[in-house]
Amino acid sequence: MDRDLKRLAAALVVGAMAPLFDSTIVSVALHGLAADLHASVDTIQWVTTGYLLALGVTVPIVGWLQRRVGGKRLWMAALVVFLIGSVLCSLAWNAPSLIAFRVVQGIGGGAMLPLLTTLLMQAAGGQGLGRLMSIVSLPTALGPILGPVIGGLILAAGDWRWLFWVNVPFVLVGLVLAQRLMPADGPTVRARLDVVGLVLLSPAVVGVLYGLSDVTKDGGFARIDVWAPLGAGVLLLAGFAGWALRRRDGALVDLRLLRHRPLAASASLMFLTGATLYGAMLLLPLSFQELRGTDALGAGLLLIPQGVGSLLSRSIAGRLNDRVGGRAVALVSFAVVGLATVPFAYAGAATPEWWLLLALLVRGVGLGAVFIPLMAVGFVGLAREEVPHASIVTRIAQQLGGAAGTAVLAVILQGAAATLGPVAGFQHAFWWAVGFTALAVVLSLLLPGRPEPVEQVPEAERLEEVAA
């Protein structure tokens, strides 16, 4: 990895720490926020839901915005928006104001997350992607693991408003590094916005995310506020797919790229990774609290071995990805995650704690490694101008996968716990989490088997390949 690429990666990763840690840090504070702001739990849930919906609205237009204003300018603008939203959140006076300011945060974060991947892939030119992704995907892997720990420590030591001030140092340092280390933007393009695509895709993502966010309430998928927005979202996604395929390279997101097998396999696996990571992150702290009697902070601290495992595997997985290819790394990593989840499918209140902590350490090793090939191989053979579209596709896939996995496992847990009891309920839900991972192992076989450089091929040649 050359010096300029390392500088760019450092600038982007520091800034990206803020949105990637923020969502999980705030998640542990919802009950405290409900009490302090005199709001119901249903209302305060919108602190998380509003943020996620804002992400869903913003992600699809990032490619168009990059072409219009330039990558560096868009990155710095997104950081400023996120900073403003964070400061406003800390000053919120009631639940509606906090929800509104979280939406501002979500707009900034929604622009940053796909742009992070796009800028680095375009700068790398296909060289050393495994080692690059081992650095870049660090916040993505550690956010859901360490976020609850950080949030719990802040709540134990001080006021909930400090949850949002944690973002400020990351953003300020990120702005300084971006100004100094990121290359200046080249000429921009006066690209026309695909308005029809935007009207179809953004509400589609919002509908799916909103519907899935309500699945945990009584009634599950039978609730009208679940199936109605979820069904509308799926229909809009289908409508967008038809529109994008007809509009071709003028579409908001060029879905023809999914004919490119590495990207299609990567997007599918990112969906399952989201389900595996975020779905299990619902089950793990809950099982510690309900089966072993720990509080929220204690449950977060028990998850630290998973974060340690993730840190241990990243550099090795990056080198292996460049040497033996993404297929082998992803297959072994998903298998490790699945096998390390099996002990929780047998665990009860009397299971030795050291055994579960060891399983979490091994599970973290698998999770830390699995992001690297998935974030790298999807871009194999894509032209430079196609990279933003691929970044958006993989980001939406991971976001929807996380929401779907969380929703499905929550419903399974509730149903099984009601009929079989809490211990058997958690065991049943963990077996489903193992099943998600087993499916990911099978899909890993579709990834490229040998390391290939990401060649920035001419656009005309790439379109001929896609059309074929």
C-alpha positions as CSV (number, residue, x, y, z in Angstrom):
1,M,0.0,0.0,0.0
2,D,1.6,3.3,-1.1
3,R,2.0,6.3,1.1
4,D,-0.8,8.4,-0.5
5,L,-3.3,5.6,-0.1
6,K,-2.3,5.1,3.6
7,R,-2.9,8.8,4.1
8,L,-6.3,8.7,2.5
9,A,-7.3,5.6,4.4
10,A,-6.3,7.3,7.7
11,A,-8.3,10.4,7.0
12,L,-11.4,8.5,6.0
13,V,-11.3,5.8,8.7
14,V,-11.0,8.4,11.5
15,G,-14.0,10.3,10.2
16,A,-16.0,7.1,9.7
17,M,-15.6,6.1,13.4
18,A,-18.3,8.6,14.3
19,P,-21.3,7.3,12.5
20,L,-20.3,3.6,12.8
21,F,-19.9,3.8,16.6
22,D,-22.8,6.3,17.2
23,S,-25.7,4.0,16.3
24,T,-24.6,1.3,18.7
25,I,-23.5,3.6,21.4
26,V,-27.0,5.2,21.5
27,S,-28.8,1.9,21.4
28,V,-28.0,1.1,25.1
29,A,-29.4,4.4,26.3
30,L,-33.0,4.1,25.0
31,H,-34.6,3.2,28.3
32,G,-32.7,6.0,30.1
33,L,-33.7,8.5,27.4
34,A,-37.3,7.5,27.8
35,A,-37.2,8.3,31.5
36,D,-35.2,11.5,31.2
37,L,-37.3,12.9,28.4
38,H,-40.6,11.7,29.8
39,A,-41.5,9.8,26.7
40,S,-42.9,6.3,26.1
41,V,-40.6,3.5,24.9
42,D,-42.4,3.4,21.6
43,T,-41.7,7.1,21.1
44,I,-38.1,6.9,22.1
45,Q,-37.4,4.0,19.7
46,W,-37.7,6.6,17.0
47,V,-34.3,7.9,18.2
48,T,-32.9,4.8,16.5
49,T,-35.5,4.3,13.8
50,G,-35.3,8.0,12.6
51,Y,-31.5,7.7,12.3
52,L,-31.7,4.5,10.3
53,L,-34.4,5.8,8.0
54,A,-32.3,8.9,7.3
55,L,-29.5,6.6,6.3
56,G,-31.8,4.8,4.0
57,V,-32.9,7.9,2.3
58,T,-29.4,9.3,1.8
59,V,-27.3,6.3,0.7
60,P,-28.9,5.9,-2.8
61,I,-28.0,9.5,-3.9
62,V,-24.4,9.4,-2.8
63,G,-23.1,8.4,-6.2
64,W,-24.9,11.3,-7.9
65,L,-23.7,13.8,-5.3
66,Q,-20.1,12.6,-5.7
67,R,-20.2,13.3,-9.4
68,R,-21.8,16.7,-8.9
69,V,-19.6,18.1,-6.1
70,G,-16.5,15.8,-5.8
71,G,-15.5,13.2,-3.3
72,K,-13.5,15.3,-0.9
73,R,-16.0,18.1,-0.8
74,L,-18.9,15.7,-0.2
75,W,-16.9,13.8,2.5
76,M,-16.2,17.0,4.4
77,A,-19.7,18.3,4.0
78,A,-21.1,15.0,5.4
79,L,-18.8,15.3,8.4
80,V,-20.0,18.8,9.1
81,V,-23.7,17.7,8.8
82,F,-23.0,14.8,11.2
83,L,-21.2,17.2,13.6
84,I,-24.1,19.6,13.6
85,G,-26.5,16.8,14.2
86,S,-24.4,15.4,17.1
87,V,-24.2,18.8,18.9
88,L,-27.9,19.4,18.4
89,C,-28.7,16.0,19.8
90,S,-26.7,16.8,23.0
91,L,-28.9,20.0,23.4
92,A,-32.2,18.3,22.7
93,W,-35.0,19.4,25.2
94,N,-37.6,16.7,24.5
95,A,-38.1,13.5,22.5
96,P,-39.3,15.0,19.2
97,S,-36.3,17.4,19.1
98,L,-33.9,14.6,19.7
99,I,-35.5,12.5,17.0
100,A,-35.3,15.4,14.5
101,F,-31.7,16.0,15.3
102,R,-30.9,12.2,14.9
103,V,-32.3,12.5,11.4
104,V,-29.8,15.2,10.7
105,Q,-27.1,12.9,12.0
106,G,-28.4,10.1,9.8
107,I,-28.2,12.3,6.6
108,G,-24.5,12.9,7.3
109,G,-23.8,9.3,8.1
110,G,-25.7,8.0,5.1
111,A,-23.4,10.1,2.8
112,M,-20.2,9.0,4.5
113,L,-20.6,5.2,4.7
114,P,-20.8,4.3,0.9
115,L,-18.4,7.2,0.1
116,L,-15.8,5.7,2.3
117,T,-15.6,2.5,0.2
118,T,-15.9,4.4,-3.1
119,L,-13.0,6.8,-2.5
120,L,-10.7,4.1,-1.4
121,M,-11.5,1.6,-4.1
122,Q,-11.1,4.3,-6.8
123,A,-7.7,5.3,-5.3
124,A,-6.4,1.7,-4.8
125,G,-6.5,0.7,-8.4
126,G,-6.8,-2.9,-7.5
127,Q,-3.6,-3.2,-5.5
128,G,-3.4,-4.7,-2.0
129,L,-7.1,-4.7,-1.5
130,G,-7.0,-7.2,1.3
131,R,-4.6,-5.2,3.5
132,L,-6.5,-2.0,2.6
133,M,-9.8,-3.5,3.7
134,S,-8.3,-4.8,6.9
135,I,-7.9,-1.2,7.9
136,V,-11.0,0.3,6.3
137,S,-13.5,-2.3,7.7
138,L,-12.2,-1.9,11.2
139,P,-14.9,0.6,12.4
140,T,-17.6,-1.5,10.6
141,A,-16.7,-4.6,12.6
142,L,-15.9,-3.0,15.9
143,G,-18.8,-0.5,16.0
144,P,-21.5,-3.1,17.0
145,I,-19.1,-4.8,19.4
146,L,-17.6,-1.9,21.3
147,G,-20.3,0.6,20.9
148,P,-22.6,-0.8,23.6
149,V,-19.6,-1.0,26.0
150,I,-18.7,2.7,25.4
151,G,-22.3,3.7,25.8
152,G,-22.7,1.7,29.0
153,L,-19.6,3.3,30.5
154,I,-20.7,6.8,29.6
155,L,-24.2,6.2,31.1
156,A,-22.6,4.7,34.3
157,A,-20.4,7.8,34.7
158,G,-22.4,10.7,33.5
159,D,-25.4,12.2,31.6
160,W,-26.9,10.8,28.4
161,R,-26.0,14.0,26.5
162,W,-22.3,12.9,26.6
163,L,-23.2,10.0,24.3
164,F,-23.3,12.5,21.4
165,W,-20.2,14.5,22.4
166,V,-18.2,11.3,21.8
167,N,-18.6,11.9,18.1
168,V,-17.2,15.4,18.2
169,P,-13.4,14.5,18.5
170,F,-13.7,12.0,15.7
171,V,-15.4,14.5,13.4
172,L,-13.1,17.4,14.2
173,V,-9.9,15.2,13.7
174,G,-11.5,13.7,10.6
175,L,-12.1,17.2,9.1
176,V,-8.5,18.2,9.7
177,L,-7.1,15.0,8.3
178,A,-9.4,15.2,5.3
179,Q,-8.3,18.8,4.5
180,R,-4.6,17.9,4.8
181,L,-4.4,14.3,3.5
182,M,-7.2,13.8,0.9
183,P,-6.3,14.8,-2.7
184,A,-8.1,17.7,-4.3
185,D,-11.2,16.9,-6.3
186,G,-10.9,16.8,-10.1
187,P,-13.4,18.2,-12.5
188,T,-17.0,17.4,-11.6
189,V,-19.8,16.3,-13.9
190,R,-23.1,18.0,-14.2
191,A,-24.9,14.7,-14.0
192,R,-28.7,14.7,-14.1
193,L,-30.4,13.3,-11.1
194,D,-32.6,10.2,-11.8
195,V,-35.7,11.6,-10.1
196,V,-37.9,8.6,-10.8
197,G,-35.3,6.3,-9.5
198,L,-34.9,8.4,-6.3
199,V,-38.6,8.5,-5.8
200,L,-38.7,4.7,-6.0
201,L,-35.5,3.6,-4.3
202,S,-35.3,5.8,-1.2
203,P,-38.9,5.2,-0.1
204,A,-38.4,1.5,-0.8
205,V,-35.4,1.3,1.6
206,V,-37.3,3.4,4.2
207,G,-40.4,1.2,3.9
208,V,-38.5,-2.0,4.4
209,L,-36.4,-0.7,7.3
210,Y,-39.5,0.9,9.0
211,G,-41.5,-2.3,8.7
212,L,-38.8,-4.5,10.0
213,S,-38.1,-2.1,12.9
214,D,-41.6,-2.7,14.3
215,V,-41.4,-6.5,14.1
216,T,-40.3,-6.7,17.8
217,K,-43.6,-5.4,19.0
218,D,-46.5,-7.6,20.0
219,G,-48.0,-9.3,16.9
220,G,-44.7,-9.4,14.9
221,F,-45.2,-9.7,11.2
222,A,-49.0,-9.7,11.5
223,R,-49.0,-6.0,12.6
224,I,-50.3,-3.6,9.9
225,D,-47.4,-1.2,10.7
226,V,-45.1,-4.1,9.7
227,W,-46.5,-5.8,6.7
228,A,-47.9,-2.6,5.1
229,P,-44.6,-0.6,4.8
230,L,-42.6,-3.8,4.3
231,G,-44.9,-4.8,1.4
232,A,-44.8,-1.3,-0.1
233,G,-41.1,-1.2,0.2
234,V,-40.7,-4.6,-1.6
235,L,-43.0,-3.4,-4.4
236,L,-41.1,-0.2,-4.8
237,L,-37.8,-2.1,-4.9
238,A,-39.2,-4.2,-7.7
239,G,-40.4,-1.1,-9.5
240,F,-36.9,0.5,-9.1
241,A,-35.3,-2.7,-10.5
242,G,-37.4,-2.6,-13.6
243,W,-36.8,1.2,-14.1
244,A,-33.0,0.9,-13.5
245,L,-32.6,-1.9,-15.9
246,R,-34.4,0.1,-18.6
247,R,-32.6,3.3,-17.9
248,R,-29.2,1.5,-17.9
249,D,-26.3,3.8,-17.1
250,G,-28.6,6.8,-16.4
251,A,-30.1,5.1,-13.4
252,L,-29.6,6.3,-9.9
253,V,-28.0,3.0,-9.1
254,D,-26.9,0.8,-12.1
255,L,-28.3,-2.6,-11.3
256,R,-26.9,-4.2,-14.4
257,L,-23.7,-4.5,-12.4
258,L,-25.3,-7.3,-10.5
259,R,-24.8,-9.4,-13.6
260,H,-21.1,-9.2,-12.6
261,R,-20.8,-12.4,-10.4
262,P,-18.3,-11.1,-7.8
263,L,-20.5,-8.1,-7.0
264,A,-23.7,-10.2,-6.9
265,A,-22.1,-12.7,-4.6
266,S,-20.5,-9.9,-2.4
267,A,-23.9,-8.1,-2.1
268,S,-25.7,-11.4,-1.1
269,L,-23.1,-12.2,1.5
270,M,-23.1,-8.6,2.8
271,F,-26.9,-9.1,3.4
272,L,-26.2,-12.3,5.3
273,T,-23.3,-10.7,7.2
274,G,-25.6,-8.0,8.3
275,A,-28.1,-10.6,9.5
276,T,-25.4,-12.6,11.2
277,L,-23.7,-9.6,12.9
278,Y,-26.6,-7.4,13.9
279,G,-29.1,-10.3,14.5
280,A,-26.7,-12.0,16.9
281,M,-25.9,-8.7,18.5
282,L,-29.5,-8.6,19.5
283,L,-29.4,-12.1,21.0
284,L,-26.0,-12.0,22.8
285,P,-26.5,-9.1,25.3
286,L,-30.1,-10.1,25.9
287,S,-29.1,-13.7,26.7
288,F,-26.5,-12.4,29.2
289,Q,-29.1,-10.2,30.8
290,E,-32.1,-12.5,30.9
291,L,-30.4,-15.8,31.5
292,R,-27.4,-14.8,33.6
293,G,-28.8,-11.6,35.4
294,T,-26.2,-9.1,34.2
295,D,-27.1,-5.5,33.6
296,A,-26.7,-3.6,30.3
297,L,-23.1,-2.5,31.1
298,G,-22.1,-6.0,32.3
299,A,-23.5,-7.5,29.1
300,G,-21.5,-5.1,27.0
301,L,-18.3,-5.8,28.9
302,L,-18.8,-9.5,28.4
303,L,-18.8,-8.9,24.6
304,I,-15.2,-7.5,24.7
305,P,-13.6,-10.8,23.8
306,Q,-15.5,-10.7,20.5
307,G,-13.9,-7.3,19.8
308,V,-10.5,-8.6,20.7
309,G,-10.9,-11.6,18.4
310,S,-11.9,-9.2,15.6
311,L,-8.7,-7.2,16.1
312,L,-6.5,-10.3,16.1
313,S,-7.6,-11.6,12.8
314,R,-7.8,-8.5,10.5
315,S,-4.2,-8.1,9.4
316,I,-3.8,-11.9,8.8
317,A,-7.0,-12.1,6.8
318,G,-6.0,-9.1,4.7
319,R,-2.7,-10.7,3.7
320,L,-4.5,-14.0,3.0
321,N,-7.1,-12.4,0.8
322,D,-4.3,-10.9,-1.4
323,R,-2.5,-14.2,-1.5
324,V,-5.1,-17.0,-1.8
325,G,-8.3,-15.1,-2.8
326,G,-11.5,-14.0,-1.2
327,R,-13.4,-17.3,-1.6
328,A,-11.2,-19.3,0.8
329,V,-11.0,-16.5,3.4
330,A,-14.7,-15.9,3.4
331,L,-15.6,-19.6,3.5
332,V,-13.3,-20.3,6.4
333,S,-14.4,-17.1,8.2
334,F,-18.1,-17.8,8.0
335,A,-17.5,-21.4,9.1
336,V,-15.6,-20.1,12.2
337,V,-18.5,-17.7,13.0
338,G,-21.0,-20.5,12.7
339,L,-19.1,-23.0,14.8
340,A,-18.4,-20.4,17.5
341,T,-22.1,-19.5,17.6
342,V,-23.1,-23.2,18.3
343,P,-22.2,-23.1,22.0
344,F,-24.8,-20.4,22.5
345,A,-27.4,-22.7,21.0
346,Y,-26.7,-25.1,23.9
347,A,-26.1,-22.5,26.6
348,G,-28.2,-22.0,29.7
349,A,-27.9,-20.2,33.0
350,A,-25.5,-22.8,34.4
351,T,-23.1,-22.8,31.4
352,P,-19.6,-21.8,32.5
353,E,-19.0,-18.2,31.7
354,W,-15.4,-18.9,30.6
355,W,-16.7,-21.2,27.9
356,L,-19.0,-18.6,26.4
357,L,-16.2,-15.9,26.5
358,L,-13.9,-18.3,24.7
359,A,-16.6,-18.9,22.1
360,L,-17.0,-15.1,21.7
361,L,-13.2,-14.7,21.2
362,V,-13.3,-17.3,18.4
363,R,-16.5,-15.8,16.9
364,G,-14.8,-12.4,16.8
365,V,-11.9,-13.9,14.9
366,G,-14.3,-15.0,12.2
367,L,-16.2,-11.8,12.1
368,G,-13.1,-9.7,11.9
369,A,-11.9,-11.6,8.9
370,V,-15.1,-12.0,6.9
371,F,-15.6,-8.3,6.1
372,I,-12.3,-8.1,4.3
373,P,-13.0,-10.3,1.2
374,L,-16.6,-9.2,1.0
375,M,-15.6,-5.5,0.8
376,A,-12.8,-6.2,-1.7
377,V,-14.0,-8.8,-4.2
378,G,-17.2,-7.1,-5.2
379,F,-15.2,-4.5,-7.0
380,V,-13.1,-6.9,-9.1
381,G,-13.1,-5.8,-12.7
382,L,-15.3,-2.7,-12.3
383,A,-14.6,0.5,-14.1
384,R,-13.8,3.6,-11.9
385,E,-17.2,5.2,-12.6
386,E,-19.0,2.0,-11.6
387,V,-17.4,1.8,-8.2
388,P,-19.9,4.3,-6.6
389,H,-22.8,2.2,-7.8
390,A,-21.3,-1.0,-6.4
391,S,-20.6,0.8,-3.0
392,I,-24.3,1.8,-2.8
393,V,-25.5,-1.8,-3.6
394,T,-23.3,-3.4,-1.0
395,R,-24.1,-0.8,1.6
396,I,-27.9,-1.2,1.1
397,A,-27.5,-5.0,1.2
398,Q,-25.8,-4.9,4.5
399,Q,-28.3,-2.4,6.0
400,L,-31.3,-4.4,4.9
401,G,-29.6,-7.6,6.0
402,G,-29.0,-6.2,9.5
403,A,-32.6,-5.1,9.8
404,A,-34.0,-8.4,8.4
405,G,-31.8,-10.5,10.6
406,T,-32.6,-8.6,13.7
407,A,-36.4,-8.7,13.0
408,V,-36.5,-12.4,12.2
409,L,-34.4,-13.5,15.2
410,A,-36.5,-11.2,17.5
411,V,-39.7,-12.9,16.3
412,I,-38.3,-16.3,16.6
413,L,-37.0,-15.6,20.1
414,Q,-40.4,-14.2,21.2
415,G,-42.3,-17.1,19.8
416,A,-40.0,-19.8,21.1
417,A,-39.7,-18.2,24.6
418,A,-43.4,-17.9,24.9
419,T,-44.0,-21.7,24.2
420,L,-40.7,-23.3,25.4
421,G,-39.4,-20.9,28.0
422,P,-36.6,-18.4,27.9
423,V,-33.6,-20.8,27.9
424,A,-35.0,-22.9,25.0
425,G,-36.2,-19.7,23.3
426,F,-32.7,-18.3,23.1
427,Q,-31.3,-21.7,22.1
428,H,-33.8,-21.9,19.2
429,A,-33.0,-18.3,18.1
430,F,-29.2,-19.0,18.1
431,W,-29.7,-22.1,15.9
432,W,-31.4,-19.8,13.4
433,A,-28.3,-17.5,13.6
434,V,-26.1,-20.5,12.9
435,G,-28.4,-21.3,9.9
436,F,-27.8,-17.8,8.4
437,T,-24.1,-18.4,8.7
438,A,-24.3,-21.8,7.1
439,L,-26.1,-20.3,4.1
440,A,-23.3,-17.7,3.9
441,V,-20.7,-20.5,3.8
442,V,-22.5,-22.0,0.7
443,L,-22.7,-18.6,-1.0
444,S,-19.0,-18.0,-0.4
445,L,-18.3,-20.6,-3.1
446,L,-19.5,-18.0,-5.7
447,L,-16.7,-15.6,-4.8
448,P,-13.5,-15.5,-7.0
449,G,-11.2,-18.3,-6.1
450,R,-8.0,-16.6,-7.1
451,P,-6.8,-13.1,-6.2
452,E,-7.4,-10.7,-9.1
453,P,-6.5,-7.1,-9.4
454,V,-9.3,-4.5,-9.6
455,E,-8.6,-3.2,-13.1
456,Q,-10.1,0.1,-13.9
457,V,-11.2,-1.0,-17.4
458,P,-12.6,1.4,-20.0
459,E,-16.2,2.1,-19.6
460,A,-17.2,0.9,-23.1
461,E,-15.5,-2.5,-22.6
462,R,-17.1,-2.9,-19.2
463,L,-20.6,-2.2,-20.7
464,E,-20.0,-4.8,-23.4
465,E,-19.2,-7.4,-20.7
466,V,-22.3,-6.5,-18.6
467,A,-24.6,-6.6,-21.7
468,A,-23.2,-10.0,-22.6
